[in-house]
Structures are given as C-alpha cells and as structure tokens.
Amino acid sequence: MDPDTSEKRIFHYFQQELPNRYFAVVRMEWRDDDHKIVQVDEVKLIDEGVDTIEGFAEVARNAMLGGAEILMICPYDPEHIGLNEQ
C-alpha cells in the first residue's frame, strides 16, 4: 500500500487506566473520499515493556501511512511512550 500523504491524519490520545496488563487499546479508522468510515480495526496491546512501545509505534506508523485516523487509550503519560504534542 502506498503512503497517503494528501492530508494530515488525526491521532486521539486518552490517558486512562486499563484492566489487566493492557498497554493500550488502539482503534484505527479508514475513511473514503466522502469521509464515511469504510474499515475499523481495534487491537489490545499487552504491556511487555519496551518492546511493546516499539510494536505500537510500528502499528501506528503503518496505519497512519495507510490513511487511518487513530484513537488510543493508554494508562501512561504520552511522553513516556514517545508521543510529543505537535
């Protein structure tokens, strides 16, 4: 899939406690030209330390390059996992 660089993508981050050993719940939405949702994927990531952050970064990067908007719920401060406000 070729990267979609035509528009900025939206990344929503909510800091909230999660049950069990979840690192995050990540929902990715792809929309068509009329802004209607055409696909939704949701993943629950188990906290396994530093590798989890790297895995999340790869999933998010690929989704955004593919044109997805992302919503993430995570118990950690955004800076802790490498997200900087821009």
C-alpha positions as CSV (number, residue, x, y, z in Angstrom):
1,M,0.0,0.0,0.0
2,D,1.4,3.4,-1.0
3,P,1.6,6.0,1.8
4,D,-1.2,8.6,1.7
5,T,0.4,12.0,2.2
6,S,-2.5,14.1,0.9
7,E,-4.0,15.1,4.3
8,K,-3.0,15.2,7.9
9,R,-4.1,12.3,10.0
10,I,-5.8,12.6,13.4
11,F,-4.4,10.9,16.4
12,H,-6.6,11.0,19.6
13,Y,-4.8,10.0,22.8
14,F,-6.7,9.4,26.1
15,Q,-4.8,8.7,29.3
16,Q,-6.8,6.3,31.4
17,E,-6.2,3.2,33.5
18,L,-6.9,-0.1,31.7
19,P,-7.6,-3.6,33.2
20,N,-5.2,-6.5,33.4
21,R,-1.8,-5.9,31.8
22,Y,-3.0,-3.8,28.9
23,F,-0.6,-1.3,27.5
24,A,-3.2,0.2,25.2
25,V,-6.4,-0.2,23.3
26,V,-5.9,1.2,19.8
27,R,-8.7,1.8,17.3
28,M,-7.8,2.6,13.7
29,E,-10.4,4.0,11.2
30,W,-10.1,4.4,7.5
31,R,-12.5,6.7,5.6
32,D,-13.4,7.1,2.0
33,D,-13.4,10.4,0.0
34,D,-16.8,11.3,1.5
35,H,-15.4,10.8,5.0
36,K,-17.5,7.8,5.7
37,I,-15.9,5.0,7.7
38,V,-15.0,2.1,5.5
39,Q,-12.9,0.0,7.8
40,V,-12.3,-0.2,11.6
41,D,-9.6,-2.3,13.3
42,E,-9.1,-2.4,17.1
43,V,-6.2,-4.0,18.9
44,K,-5.5,-4.5,22.6
45,L,-1.8,-4.5,23.3
46,I,-0.4,-6.3,26.4
47,D,2.3,-4.5,28.3
48,E,5.5,-6.4,27.8
49,G,7.9,-3.5,28.4
50,V,10.0,-1.6,25.9
51,D,9.2,-4.0,23.0
52,T,5.5,-3.1,23.4
53,I,6.2,0.6,22.7
54,E,8.2,-0.3,19.6
55,G,5.4,-2.6,18.4
56,F,2.8,0.1,19.0
57,A,4.9,2.6,17.1
58,E,5.2,0.3,14.1
59,V,1.4,-0.4,14.1
60,A,0.6,3.3,14.4
61,R,3.1,4.4,11.7
62,N,1.8,1.9,9.2
63,A,-1.8,2.7,9.9
64,M,-1.2,6.5,9.5
65,L,0.8,6.0,6.3
66,G,-2.2,3.9,5.1
67,G,-4.5,6.8,5.8
68,A,-6.0,5.8,9.1
69,E,-7.2,8.0,12.0
70,I,-6.1,6.6,15.3
71,L,-7.7,6.6,18.8
72,M,-5.6,5.3,21.6
73,I,-6.4,4.7,25.3
74,C,-3.3,4.1,27.5
75,P,-2.5,4.5,31.2
76,Y,0.9,6.2,30.6
77,D,1.8,9.8,30.0
78,P,2.2,10.4,26.3
79,E,5.8,11.5,26.7
80,H,6.6,8.1,28.5
81,I,5.7,6.3,25.3
82,G,7.4,8.7,22.9
83,L,4.4,10.8,21.9
84,N,5.2,14.5,21.7
85,E,2.5,17.2,21.2
86,Q,2.8,18.8,17.8
